Amino acid sequence: MNIGIFTDAYYPQVSGVVTSTFILKNELIRLGHSVTIITVAHPDVEEEEGIMRLPSLPFFLLPTQRVGMIYSRKIMSKIKKLDLDIIHTQTEFSIGIFGRIVAKRLDIPVVHTYHTMYEDYMHYVSSGIMLKPVSEIAKKASKLYCRDCSAIIVPTLKVKDALENYGLLRHIDVIPTGVEIEPFKRSNYNQDLIEDEKKCFGIKKTEPVVLFIGRLAKEKSVDIIINSMKELVVKIPNCKLLVVGDGPERENLEALVRSLNIEKSVVFTGEKPWAEIGRYYQMGDVFVGASLTETQGLTFTEAMAAQIPVVAKYDKNLDDLIQDRINGRIFYKDEDLAGILFEVLTDKKECDTIVENAYNGIEPLSSKCFGENVEKVYMEVEKQNCMLQNQKVT
């Protein structure tokens, strides 16, 4: 098939949508399909083969993100030559809308992946106040966008339930974004080199490391992890928190560290290239996440592939991913996090069992399964589209 993936979020931006789109593209190519990415232009990226970029500007509410033009006659002309069989939109903004326009004009079926629970991100447009009318608009817009697509894909049951609560009455395929397991495997890394790199951040070999990897934004709740370190360092004085990532909350989080007087126990690395992320997982003795806004939580799967134990705050999206004390640890109250981290870092036997169970169970979450499952959706859509075309002829 010739597939066009339309997304407002793509490299060099860093997000779960970017990761999911990048992995999907690679897996579809591996399966023998031709894939073209249609996305926003970025000043740090030159023209690349297989990628079409529409002119864009920084998003005024979030300057690290960009908003593209809704239509480009030049890009439309190029897309016509691709003879696309499927258009797959990954976002609902300018490029997603452009994808719908292209689909309608060229009579191409649209598959859409709904990644983001927008009501959890209203603080970006409401000065930190969750405004109900704005949230309701986001829900209605989501329903409207998804309603007329040929197929809808979501990463977890949590998102499926949300769309159904919005009033979307149609079939929805639940397909978790897969992880390329190989780049995260511990066997791929020289542990001596990992220890040397930890020294560059002032972390000694004997110091246990609590790890967070992700965007430093309010919805990621990194403050919960930092607050837990105040208690954890009392029990394990040489413990370190390694925060890998950057974002709009970094200054506030650094200020929180100073106010808790734990500057020597918390290290901010800044944003790191995706190609290097695998080795940063190897620096951790436990990976932790506290966000309740994730639609899937790819970093948890990546940590499992990297063979380090995972601790996560309970959310519905984790129901099919983490079982407490089986393949990870779950905390429900923020004040319980420090105690659970202490248990994971000091009980090696249970920790090893959790890691082994997690690693042995991630095959269904592999990028290979992800690509094959999305391909099945495409084939069903193509089959239905052929039937509709035949009915029009007769």
Secondary structure, 3 states (H helix, E strand, C coil): CEEEEECCCCCCCCCHHHHHHHHHHHHHHHCCCEEEEEEECCCCCCCCCCEEEECEEEECCEEEEEEECCCCHHHHHHHHCCCCCEEEECCCCHHHHHHHHHHHHHCCCEEEECCCCHHHHHHHCCCCCCCHHHHHHHHHHHHHHHHCCCEEEECCHHHHHHHHHCCCCCCCEECCCCECCHHHCHHHCCHHHHHHHHHHCCCCCCCCEEEEECCCCHHHCHHHHHHHHHHHHHHCCCCEEEEEECCCCHHHHHHHHHHCCCHHHEEEEECCCHHHHHHHHCCCCEEEECCCCCCCCHHHHHHHHCCCCEEEECCHHHCCCCCECCCEEEECCHHHHHHHHHHHHHCHHHHHHHHHHHHHCCHHHEHHHHHHHHHHHHHHHHHHHHHHHHHHHC
